[in-house]
Amino acid sequence: MRLFKTSYLLIILVILASCTTTPKKEGDFMILPSPSSMEISGISDLSASEIEKSVDRAKADFISGKPLEVGKYNSVIFSLDEQSGLKPEAYQLDISADEVSITASSKEGLWYAAITLGQLVQDALDQDAALPLISVKDEPALMYRSVHLDVKHHLEKKDYYYEMMDRLADLKINGIILEIEDKLAFEKQPLVGSSDAWSIAEWKKLSDYAMARNIRISPLVQGLGHASFILKHEEYKDLRDDPASDWAFNPLNDRTYEVQFDLYSDALAAFPHAQYLHVGGDEVHTTGRGSDMTALELQLTWLNKVSAYAEEQGMVPIFWDDMPLQNAGVYGTMFNRNLTEAQVDSIWTENEPKLNKYVDMFPKNCVYMRWNYSMPETPGNNRAMKWFTDHGFQVMGATAGQTRWNLMPLEESNTANIRDFALISIDNKADGLLLTLWDDDSPHFELYNRGIAIFAEYTWAGQKRTSEELHAAFRQRWYGADLATTDYEFINELEGSVSFWKNALLNNKDRNRLRSMDNPMQEAVLELPEANAPGEWTEKNKEKLDKARASQQVVDSVLDKIEASKKAALRNSHTLEVYEQVAKVTQFSNKSLLLLAEWDLAKTTEEREAAKEKLLNLEGEWKDQLVELEKVYGETRELNKPDDYILDQDHHVHLANQAIKFADWQFYVEDLFLQKIKEGNSLEMTGDLENK
């Protein structure tokens, strides 16, 4: 009996030992953003699951404001050494056989080291691999790495913003410029806030949450132009520069500044950790109600007043810099790759005096934000930035993860533009860079995550990875190590189909511009085939149909990859579900076009009637698909505007600004197309097709 008990005890001990033994398999580790240097020399004996507990405790302490003390986190040793020579946010991390050693000169450096260690642990656990013997030396290439959140046309669910802050922190993002417009319940100008706006206290709570993760939120309150969210209201019409337009304030009206300063005051209360007050100022010409001042004089008059207000509040104002450059006649050089440096110099030599004439009016305390979302590498863009720095002004660039793309970002999440502007900013020793995420056409925010990760990589590390390697690193971090292989790459493939989808059901018209038409169904939606002219429609639309067939094949493949990804993903499956809905939307347009061709090419009346039935069934299929899409999108997003929301004049044809309900603006084209199918007289015609 004693022998049996002893043997039983030995078996239990062996089982327990096998459960706690550190895996000896080597893993594939992809830190995002890339560290400045990383050397792996073998396998550590440390338990990844035990280190994970220490990392979680250290992060919780940092977030709550507690110091990361030596000896508190078992095998993880944090050392705050202000004499280490490490830059702010920099750190040294070493994993040996039996401990993790972390050194930084600032608490922010310790925070980012903990994030990197967390990624190493996650990779080890994902792959059932050992932690590596590793030495990491790391520091950011740009000190300010900020993401623009644009909430003007919709809000996300409240919990989603808090989750977003955690995700941004994991990518070492340390700033947010939040374009608030009417989504703040302003107390000093209460008419401006929409009925779904968050209170000052609600935004402050989010701001505190972000700041605890080293993310400082600064507000963007639009003016001089882009002021429709204010000037659309009857009570503010006297402040309009043009009485018929809700676009711009009159910069010579004193009450303009009373209103704007009230909005600034409330915004700064909502975001108390702000370092910047972004005042907008782009895409606007004013006359001062017919004054004899130039547009540039008027804008600089306004800019000086709002910049002085910012300085009084201890803020640094940020100003979009495009209008002075447009007024001087040099703006076009930034968006023309065909111009040589000599040609750009010639244009600037001729027109620069128009800027220099007013140089003393440019406020010195302002950051001039040079935005360029398509070609920041041009000589014209560099020359514009140089003009500001040569005259002692602060300059910061702005790239984009989302501009005016419908449904999802394109051009590989704008990888090339983000990379080029980040590298230019690093070379110019700029303080930072902003990634804009415009809500104008309002894709789902989950579709921005790859672009944000790309931005995080290039602004922290510069160019250490190819775009393919970077996209693979994103998949590993976002979903799990198994998805890093190209077998699971589908976003780039889907982009072409989304680009085709935008106007696929239209007759050489733009989806965004239908609301201004008297009869968009007849003027814009694709003509239907005629029964008495079989084959003519198909021949006329041959190029479109070829694209639809090619797109259909691509999307079928994409949907297969998404399904495989959902099965293999360890986290963030919602992102995949959103991409799946996007793919299904594009497939609906492909299917619709090919069904029209099937009807047009039918050889018999029976074939035509069968095709017609399929076409008429599209309405029901679309309704079902829309229900599914809204369920997926609605998990994290507030889909519709409040019923009492006042739409403005939509000067820049923002798709998301054209209706109260999500489906009514996002899929207005599909609704018109289905209505045309339902009402189309040509589909009612029958006859002997063989004789036509």
KENU-590282 format. One record per residue (C-alpha): residue number from 0; residue in three letters; x, y, z negated. Coordinates in steps of 0.2 Angstrom, whole numbers. Example, Ala and Ser with C-alpha at 12.3 -4.5 7.8 and 13.67 -1.06 7.14 Angstrom:
<recs>
0/ALA/62/-22/-39
1/SER/68/-5/-36
</recs>
This chain:
<recs>
0/MET/0/0/0
1/ARG/14/12/-5
2/LEU/23/8/12
3/PHE/7/12/21
4/LYS/5/29/13
5/THR/24/33/16
6/SER/22/28/35
7/TYR/6/38/36
8/LEU/14/53/28
9/LEU/29/52/41
10/ILE/17/51/55
11/ILE/8/67/49
12/LEU/24/76/47
13/VAL/30/71/65
14/ILE/13/78/72
15/LEU/15/94/62
16/ALA/33/96/68
17/SER/27/93/86
18/CYS/14/107/84
19/THR/26/120/78
20/THR/41/116/89
21/THR/46/130/100
22/PRO/44/126/119
23/LYS/60/124/128
24/LYS/54/128/145
25/GLU/61/144/153
26/GLY/47/157/158
27/ASP/46/170/172
28/PHE/45/186/163
29/MET/38/202/172
30/ILE/38/218/161
31/LEU/28/232/168
32/PRO/34/245/170
33/SER/51/238/173
34/PRO/64/241/159
35/SER/80/252/164
36/SER/90/236/161
37/MET/85/218/156
38/GLU/97/203/154
39/ILE/91/186/150
40/SER/105/174/144
41/GLY/95/158/138
42/ILE/81/152/127
43/SER/77/158/109
44/ASP/72/147/95
45/LEU/59/160/89
46/SER/40/155/90
47/ALA/31/166/102
48/SER/15/164/92
49/GLU/23/169/76
50/ILE/31/184/85
51/GLU/14/189/92
52/LYS/8/191/74
53/SER/22/202/70
54/VAL/19/213/85
55/ASP/1/214/81
56/ARG/5/220/64
57/ALA/18/232/69
58/LYS/6/240/82
59/ALA/-8/241/70
60/ASP/4/250/58
61/PHE/9/262/71
62/ILE/-9/266/76
63/SER/-13/269/58
64/GLY/2/281/56
65/LYS/12/270/45
66/PRO/31/269/47
67/LEU/38/252/55
68/GLU/48/247/40
69/VAL/63/235/40
70/GLY/58/218/33
71/LYS/40/220/35
72/TYR/38/210/51
73/ASN/47/194/47
74/SER/59/190/61
75/VAL/56/207/70
76/ILE/67/221/64
77/PHE/63/239/68
78/SER/76/252/65
79/LEU/72/271/67
80/ASP/89/279/70
81/GLU/89/297/75
82/GLN/108/297/77
83/SER/107/282/90
84/GLY/109/293/105
85/LEU/93/286/112
86/LYS/82/298/121
87/PRO/64/301/115
88/GLU/53/286/120
89/ALA/69/276/123
90/TYR/73/260/114
91/GLN/85/245/113
92/LEU/77/228/111
93/ASP/87/211/108
94/ILE/80/194/105
95/SER/93/182/98
96/ALA/90/164/93
97/ASP/82/169/76
98/GLU/77/187/76
99/VAL/71/202/86
100/SER/81/218/84
101/ILE/73/235/90
102/THR/81/252/88
103/ALA/74/269/94
104/SER/77/287/89
105/SER/59/291/88
106/LYS/43/282/82
107/GLU/37/283/100
108/GLY/52/273/106
109/LEU/48/259/93
110/TRP/30/259/99
111/TYR/35/256/117
112/ALA/48/243/111
113/ALA/33/234/103
114/ILE/23/235/119
115/THR/37/227/129
116/LEU/40/213/116
117/GLY/21/210/117
118/GLN/22/208/136
119/LEU/37/195/133
120/VAL/26/186/120
121/GLN/11/186/132
122/ASP/21/179/146
123/ALA/29/165/135
124/LEU/12/160/128
125/ASP/4/161/146
126/GLN/17/149/152
127/ASP/19/138/137
128/ALA/37/144/138
129/ALA/50/149/125
130/LEU/55/167/122
131/PRO/71/172/131
132/LEU/87/177/124
133/ILE/86/194/131
134/SER/94/212/129
135/VAL/83/226/135
136/LYS/88/244/136
137/ASP/75/256/142
138/GLU/70/274/144
139/PRO/57/283/155
140/ALA/63/292/171
141/LEU/49/305/169
142/MET/44/311/151
143/TYR/26/316/156
144/ARG/16/301/164
145/SER/-2/307/165
146/VAL/-18/300/172
147/HIS/-32/311/178
148/LEU/-49/305/172
149/ASP/-63/313/182
150/VAL/-80/311/174
151/LYS/-90/324/184
152/HIS/-102/313/193
153/HIS/-104/299/180
154/LEU/-98/292/164
155/GLU/-92/274/159
156/LYS/-100/265/144
157/LYS/-92/272/128
158/ASP/-83/256/123
159/TYR/-75/255/140
160/TYR/-65/272/137
161/TYR/-58/265/121
162/GLU/-53/249/130
163/MET/-45/260/144
164/MET/-34/269/131
165/ASP/-27/252/125
166/ARG/-24/247/143
167/LEU/-15/264/147
168/ALA/-5/263/132
169/ASP/1/245/137
170/LEU/8/253/153
171/LYS/17/267/143
172/ILE/6/281/150
173/ASN/7/295/138
174/GLY/-5/309/145
175/ILE/-22/311/151
176/ILE/-29/326/160
177/LEU/-48/324/158
178/GLU/-59/334/170
179/ILE/-74/336/159
180/GLU/-86/347/170
181/ASP/-104/345/162
182/LYS/-100/329/152
183/LEU/-96/339/137
184/ALA/-111/345/127
185/PHE/-104/363/126
186/GLU/-110/372/110
187/LYS/-106/390/115
188/GLN/-114/388/133
189/PRO/-126/373/130
190/LEU/-135/375/146
191/VAL/-119/369/155
192/GLY/-119/351/148
193/SER/-129/338/156
194/SER/-141/328/145
195/ASP/-130/313/145
196/ALA/-115/323/139
197/TRP/-104/318/124
198/SER/-104/329/110
199/ILE/-88/338/104
200/ALA/-86/325/90
201/GLU/-88/310/102
202/TRP/-74/316/113
203/LYS/-63/321/98
204/LYS/-65/303/92
205/LEU/-59/296/108
206/SER/-45/309/108
207/ASP/-39/304/91
208/TYR/-40/286/96
209/ALA/-29/290/111
210/MET/-16/300/102
211/ALA/-14/286/89
212/ARG/-7/276/104
213/ASN/4/291/110
214/ILE/-8/297/123
215/ARG/-12/315/123
216/ILE/-28/320/131
217/SER/-29/338/138
218/PRO/-45/345/146
219/LEU/-47/351/164
220/VAL/-61/364/165
221/GLN/-64/370/183
222/GLY/-64/388/189
223/LEU/-62/399/199
224/GLY/-70/388/212
225/HIS/-77/370/210
226/ALA/-89/379/198
227/SER/-105/372/204
228/PHE/-109/363/188
229/ILE/-111/380/180
230/LEU/-116/392/194
231/LYS/-130/380/200
232/HIS/-140/386/184
233/GLU/-152/400/187
234/GLU/-145/409/171
235/TYR/-127/410/179
236/LYS/-131/415/197
237/ASP/-126/433/193
238/LEU/-108/427/191
239/ARG/-107/420/208
240/ASP/-94/428/220
241/ASP/-107/424/234
242/PRO/-125/425/228
243/ALA/-130/412/240
244/SER/-116/399/234
245/ASP/-114/390/218
246/TRP/-96/387/222
247/ALA/-86/401/215
248/PHE/-86/414/201
249/ASN/-84/432/204
250/PRO/-66/436/197
251/LEU/-71/454/194
252/ASN/-86/451/183
253/ASP/-81/452/165
254/ARG/-94/440/160
255/THR/-85/427/171
256/TYR/-72/426/157
257/GLU/-84/426/143
258/VAL/-92/410/150
259/GLN/-76/402/155
260/PHE/-67/406/138
261/ASP/-82/398/129
262/LEU/-80/382/139
263/TYR/-62/382/136
264/SER/-64/384/117
265/ASP/-76/370/116
266/ALA/-65/359/127
267/LEU/-50/362/116
268/ALA/-61/358/101
269/ALA/-65/341/109
270/PHE/-47/337/113
271/PRO/-37/344/98
272/HIS/-21/336/103
273/ALA/-20/344/120
274/GLN/-4/352/126
275/TYR/-11/358/142
276/LEU/-26/368/147
277/HIS/-29/364/166
278/VAL/-39/378/173
279/GLY/-41/371/191
280/GLY/-41/385/204
281/ASP/-40/375/220
282/GLU/-50/376/236
283/VAL/-57/393/234
284/HIS/-58/410/242
285/THR/-67/425/234
286/THR/-71/442/239
287/GLY/-75/450/222
288/ARG/-93/454/229
289/GLY/-85/463/243
290/SER/-71/472/235
291/ASP/-56/478/245
292/MET/-44/466/236
293/THR/-36/451/245
294/ALA/-41/434/241
295/LEU/-24/431/233
296/GLU/-25/446/223
297/LEU/-41/441/216
298/GLN/-36/423/212
299/LEU/-20/430/203
300/THR/-31/442/193
301/TRP/-41/428/187
302/LEU/-26/416/184
303/ASN/-17/429/173
304/LYS/-33/431/162
305/VAL/-36/413/160
306/SER/-17/410/157
307/ALA/-16/423/144
308/TYR/-31/415/135
309/ALA/-22/398/136
310/GLU/-6/405/129
311/GLU/-16/413/114
312/GLN/-22/396/110
313/GLY/-5/388/110
314/MET/-8/379/127
315/VAL/2/378/143
316/PRO/-10/382/158
317/ILE/-10/371/173
318/PHE/-15/378/190
319/TRP/-18/369/206
320/ASP/-6/378/218
321/ASP/-14/376/235
322/MET/-23/393/237
323/PRO/-8/405/236
324/LEU/1/394/249
325/GLN/-14/394/260
326/ASN/-16/413/259
327/ALA/2/415/264
328/GLY/0/403/279
329/VAL/13/390/274
330/TYR/1/377/267
331/GLY/0/367/283
332/THR/18/363/283
333/MET/15/351/269
334/PHE/4/340/279
335/ASN/13/338/295
336/ARG/26/325/297
337/ASN/30/330/314
338/LEU/38/346/308
339/THR/57/346/306
340/GLU/66/355/292
341/ALA/71/368/304
342/GLN/53/371/310
343/VAL/47/372/292
344/ASP/61/384/287
345/SER/56/395/302
346/ILE/37/395/297
347/TRP/42/399/279
348/THR/54/413/284
349/GLU/40/421/294
350/ASN/27/419/280
351/GLU/36/419/263
352/PRO/35/438/262
353/LYS/16/436/260
354/LEU/20/426/244
355/ASN/34/437/238
356/LYS/24/452/239
357/TYR/14/446/224
358/VAL/27/436/215
359/ASP/26/447/200
360/MET/8/443/198
361/PHE/11/425/196
362/PRO/10/421/177
363/LYS/26/414/170
364/ASN/18/403/157
365/CYS/9/392/170
366/VAL/13/375/177
367/TYR/10/376/196
368/MET/3/359/201
369/ARG/9/354/218
370/TRP/-4/341/224
371/ASN/-1/330/239
372/TYR/-10/314/241
373/SER/-4/308/258
374/MET/13/315/262
375/PRO/24/322/248
376/GLU/40/317/257
377/THR/38/331/270
378/PRO/50/345/271
379/GLY/35/357/269
380/ASN/30/350/252
381/ASN/48/350/246
382/ARG/49/368/252
383/ALA/34/373/243
384/MET/40/366/226
385/LYS/57/375/229
386/TRP/48/392/231
387/PHE/41/390/214
388/THR/57/384/205
389/ASP/67/397/214
390/HIS/56/410/206
391/GLY/57/403/189
392/PHE/40/395/188
393/GLN/37/377/181
394/VAL/31/365/194
395/MET/23/347/192
396/GLY/17/336/206
397/ALA/1/327/207
398/THR/-1/311/217
399/ALA/-17/300/219
400/GLY/-24/283/215
401/GLN/-41/288/222
402/THR/-45/302/234
403/ARG/-60/301/246
404/TRP/-61/282/249
405/ASN/-78/274/248
406/LEU/-80/258/238
407/MET/-62/255/233
408/PRO/-45/263/235
409/LEU/-36/259/251
410/GLU/-18/260/258
411/GLU/-12/247/245
412/SER/-19/257/231
413/ASN/-9/272/239
414/THR/7/263/234
415/ALA/19/273/246
416/ASN/12/290/241
417/ILE/14/286/222
418/ARG/31/280/225
419/ASP/37/294/235
420/PHE/31/308/224
421/ALA/37/299/208
422/LEU/55/297/216
423/ILE/55/315/222
424/SER/50/321/204
425/ILE/64/310/197
426/ASP/76/317/209
427/ASN/71/335/205
428/LYS/72/332/187
429/ALA/53/337/185
430/ASP/45/335/168
431/GLY/32/323/174
432/LEU/19/318/187
433/LEU/0/317/187
434/LEU/-10/302/195
435/THR/-27/309/200
436/LEU/-42/298/201
437/TRP/-56/308/209
438/ASP/-74/304/206
439/ASP/-80/312/222
440/ASP/-85/295/230
441/SER/-84/286/214
442/PRO/-78/268/216
443/HIS/-79/257/201
444/PHE/-65/261/188
445/GLU/-59/243/188
446/LEU/-53/245/205
447/TYR/-41/259/200
448/ASN/-31/248/188
449/ARG/-18/242/201
450/GLY/-15/260/206
451/ILE/-12/265/188
452/ALA/0/251/186
453/ILE/10/256/201
454/PHE/10/274/195
455/ALA/16/268/178
456/GLU/30/258/186
457/TYR/37/272/197
458/THR/36/286/184
459/TRP/44/275/170
460/ALA/57/265/180
461/GLY/59/273/197
462/GLN/61/261/212
463/LYS/66/244/204
464/ARG/54/233/213
465/THR/47/231/231
466/SER/29/235/233
467/GLU/26/216/235
468/GLU/36/212/218
469/LEU/26/226/210
470/HIS/9/220/215
471/ALA/14/202/209
472/ALA/19/210/192
473/PHE/3/218/191
474/ARG/-6/201/194
475/GLN/4/193/181
476/ARG/1/206/168
477/TRP/-17/209/172
478/TYR/-23/191/175
479/GLY/-9/179/169
480/ALA/7/171/176
481/ASP/-1/159/187
482/LEU/-9/173/198
483/ALA/8/181/202
484/THR/10/171/218
485/THR/5/177/234
486/ASP/-9/164/235
487/TYR/-19/175/224
488/GLU/-16/192/233
489/PHE/-32/198/241
490/ILE/-33/217/237
491/ASN/-23/222/252
492/GLU/-33/210/264
493/LEU/-49/217/258
494/GLU/-44/235/261
495/GLY/-46/234/280
496/SER/-64/227/278
497/VAL/-69/241/266
498/SER/-62/254/278
499/PHE/-72/246/292
500/TRP/-88/244/281
501/LYS/-89/263/278
502/ASN/-97/268/294
503/ALA/-100/251/302
504/LEU/-119/253/303
505/LEU/-117/271/309
506/ASN/-116/278/327
507/ASN/-100/287/326
508/LYS/-105/297/310
509/ASP/-98/298/293
510/ARG/-107/290/278
511/ASN/-104/306/267
512/ARG/-113/318/279
513/LEU/-130/310/282
514/ARG/-139/321/269
515/SER/-138/337/279
516/MET/-146/329/294
517/ASP/-165/331/298
518/ASN/-167/313/303
519/PRO/-152/303/298
520/MET/-160/286/303
521/GLN/-162/292/321
522/GLU/-146/303/322
523/ALA/-134/292/313
524/VAL/-139/274/311
525/LEU/-134/262/324
526/GLU/-146/260/338
527/LEU/-155/244/339
528/PRO/-154/232/355
529/GLU/-168/233/367
530/ALA/-178/218/372
531/ASN/-179/223/390
532/ALA/-160/225/392
533/PRO/-152/209/384
534/GLY/-134/210/382
535/GLU/-132/228/385
536/TRP/-131/232/366
537/THR/-118/219/363
538/GLU/-107/225/377
539/LYS/-109/243/371
540/ASN/-104/238/354
541/LYS/-91/226/359
542/GLU/-77/234/349
543/LYS/-87/235/333
544/LEU/-93/217/334
545/ASP/-75/211/337
546/LYS/-71/220/321
547/ALA/-86/213/312
548/ARG/-80/195/317
549/ALA/-63/198/311
550/SER/-69/206/295
551/GLN/-80/192/292
552/GLN/-66/180/293
553/VAL/-55/190/281
554/VAL/-69/192/268
555/ASP/-73/174/268
556/SER/-54/171/264
557/VAL/-54/185/251
558/LEU/-70/178/242
559/ASP/-61/161/242
560/LYS/-46/169/234
561/ILE/-57/178/221
562/GLU/-66/162/216
563/ALA/-49/153/214
564/SER/-42/168/204
565/LYS/-58/168/192
566/LYS/-54/150/188
567/ALA/-35/153/185
568/ALA/-36/170/176
569/LEU/-33/171/158
570/ARG/-40/188/155
571/ASN/-48/203/164
572/SER/-60/192/174
573/HIS/-72/207/175
574/THR/-60/215/187
575/LEU/-61/200/199
576/GLU/-80/201/198
577/VAL/-80/219/203
578/TYR/-69/215/218
579/GLU/-81/201/222
580/GLN/-95/213/223
581/VAL/-86/224/235
582/ALA/-82/210/246
583/LYS/-100/204/247
584/VAL/-105/222/251
585/THR/-94/222/266
586/GLN/-99/205/271
587/PHE/-117/211/272
588/SER/-113/224/285
589/ASN/-103/211/295
590/LYS/-117/199/295
591/SER/-130/212/300
592/LEU/-120/217/315
593/LEU/-118/199/321
594/LEU/-136/196/319
595/LEU/-141/210/330
596/ALA/-129/203/343
597/GLU/-137/186/341
598/TRP/-154/193/344
599/ASP/-147/203/359
600/LEU/-139/188/367
601/ALA/-154/176/364
602/LYS/-157/165/379
603/THR/-175/160/375
604/THR/-190/168/366
605/GLU/-188/155/352
606/GLU/-170/160/349
607/ARG/-175/178/349
608/GLU/-189/175/336
609/ALA/-177/165/325
610/ALA/-164/179/325
611/LYS/-178/192/322
612/GLU/-183/182/307
613/LYS/-165/182/300
614/LEU/-164/201/303
615/LEU/-181/204/294
616/ASN/-174/193/279
617/LEU/-159/205/277
618/GLU/-170/216/266
619/GLY/-173/203/253
620/GLU/-155/197/254
621/TRP/-149/215/251
622/LYS/-161/218/236
623/ASP/-154/202/228
624/GLN/-136/207/231
625/LEU/-139/224/224
626/VAL/-147/217/208
627/GLU/-131/207/206
628/LEU/-120/221/210
629/GLU/-128/233/198
630/LYS/-127/220/184
631/VAL/-109/218/187
632/TYR/-105/236/189
633/GLY/-117/240/174
634/GLU/-107/230/162
635/THR/-95/245/160
636/ARG/-102/259/169
637/GLU/-117/271/167
638/LEU/-125/269/184
639/ASN/-137/283/186
640/LYS/-138/301/182
641/PRO/-151/307/169
642/ASP/-168/310/177
643/ASP/-167/328/173
644/TYR/-150/331/181
645/ILE/-149/346/193
646/LEU/-139/342/209
647/ASP/-128/356/216
648/GLN/-125/362/233
649/ASP/-113/348/237
650/HIS/-100/359/246
651/HIS/-87/345/248
652/VAL/-100/331/253
653/HIS/-96/321/238
654/LEU/-106/305/240
655/ALA/-108/303/221
656/ASN/-116/320/221
657/GLN/-130/316/233
658/ALA/-143/307/222
659/ILE/-148/303/205
660/LYS/-148/284/206
661/PHE/-132/275/210
662/ALA/-139/264/224
663/ASP/-147/279/232
664/TRP/-130/288/235
665/GLN/-119/273/236
666/PHE/-130/263/248
667/TYR/-140/276/257
668/VAL/-134/270/274
669/GLU/-139/252/270
670/ASP/-157/257/265
671/LEU/-159/267/281
672/PHE/-152/253/292
673/LEU/-164/241/284
674/GLN/-179/253/286
675/LYS/-174/255/305
676/ILE/-174/236/307
677/LYS/-191/235/298
678/GLU/-198/248/309
679/GLY/-189/245/325
680/ASN/-201/244/340
681/SER/-188/235/351
682/LEU/-188/220/339
683/GLU/-207/218/342
684/MET/-205/216/361
685/THR/-205/198/368
686/GLY/-205/191/385
687/ASP/-197/179/397
688/LEU/-179/182/394
689/GLU/-173/172/408
690/ASN/-181/184/421
691/LYS/-175/200/412
</recs>
